[in-house]
Amino acid sequence: MECLWEIGGVSCEVIRGGTIQVGETILLLDDNHGRRIDDGGKLDAFYVRPKARSAKQVKEMMEGKKKSKEILMETDKEGLLRLQASYESVGLKY
């Protein structure tokens, strides 16, 4: 995760689409930041580079992951199995 942090791409909301040409100016509207965003209730630590997280943040994220797993086990066991399989396909454990 650490080595991919800077190359994850750009995440943005396009208000008005179109084609951007070389030399054109792009305007970033900062006044609406966060008002229309629903991140699913992610903890603030999710947005912190992994090596910069405090021990408390790491613990909170681990607890959140455990809670999510318990909820999925009760509500969508098949989905949980797919999630686990996708993690395992790249050598990770969920």
C-alpha positions in Angstrom: 0.0 0.0 0.0 2.8 2.4 0.9 4.5 2.1 -2.5 1.2 2.8 -4.3 0.0 5.7 -2.2 1.2 8.4 -4.6 0.1 6.7 -7.8 -3.4 5.8 -7.0 -4.8 8.2 -9.5 -7.0 11.3 -9.2 -10.4 11.1 -7.5 -12.7 13.9 -8.4 -16.3 14.8 -9.1 -16.9 16.2 -12.6 -19.5 18.9 -12.5 -19.6 19.7 -16.2 -17.9 17.3 -18.6 -16.1 18.0 -21.9 -12.9 17.6 -23.6 -9.7 19.2 -22.2 -7.2 20.4 -24.7 -3.5 21.0 -24.1 -3.1 24.6 -22.8 -6.6 24.9 -21.4 -7.1 25.9 -17.8 -8.9 23.6 -15.3 -10.7 25.2 -12.4 -10.8 23.4 -9.1 -13.8 24.3 -7.0 -12.8 24.0 -3.4 -15.9 25.6 -1.9 -18.0 22.4 -2.2 -15.4 20.0 -0.9 -17.1 17.3 1.1 -20.6 18.4 0.8 -21.8 15.8 -1.7 -19.3 13.1 -0.8 -20.4 9.9 1.0 -17.3 7.8 1.7 -19.3 5.1 3.5 -18.3 6.3 7.0 -14.5 5.7 6.6 -12.4 6.6 9.5 -10.2 9.7 9.1 -7.1 7.4 9.3 -8.2 5.9 5.9 -7.0 9.1 4.3 -3.6 9.1 6.1 -0.6 7.6 4.4 -0.1 4.2 6.1 3.4 4.9 7.5 2.1 8.2 9.0 -0.8 6.6 11.0 -0.6 6.6 14.7 -0.8 3.4 16.7 -4.3 4.5 17.8 -5.4 5.0 14.2 -4.0 1.6 13.1 -5.9 -0.1 16.0 -9.1 1.7 15.1 -8.8 0.6 11.5 -8.2 -3.0 12.5 -11.2 -2.9 14.8 -13.3 -1.4 12.1 -12.2 -4.2 9.7 -13.1 -6.8 12.2 -16.5 -5.3 12.8 -17.2 -5.1 9.0 -16.2 -8.7 8.6 -18.7 -9.7 11.4 -21.5 -7.7 9.8 -20.8 -9.3 6.4 -20.8 -12.7 7.9 -24.3 -12.1 9.1 -25.7 -10.1 6.2 -23.8 -11.3 3.0 -21.7 -14.4 3.6 -21.3 -15.0 -0.1 -20.1 -11.4 -0.6 -17.6 -11.9 2.2 -16.3 -15.0 0.6 -15.8 -13.1 -2.7 -14.0 -10.4 -0.8 -11.7 -12.8 0.9 -11.0 -14.6 -2.4 -10.1 -11.3 -4.0 -7.7 -10.4 -1.2 -6.1 -13.9 -1.3 -5.7 -13.6 -5.1 -3.0 -11.0 -4.5 -1.5 -12.6 -1.4 -3.4 -10.6 1.2 -5.7 -11.7 4.0 -9.0 -10.0 4.8 
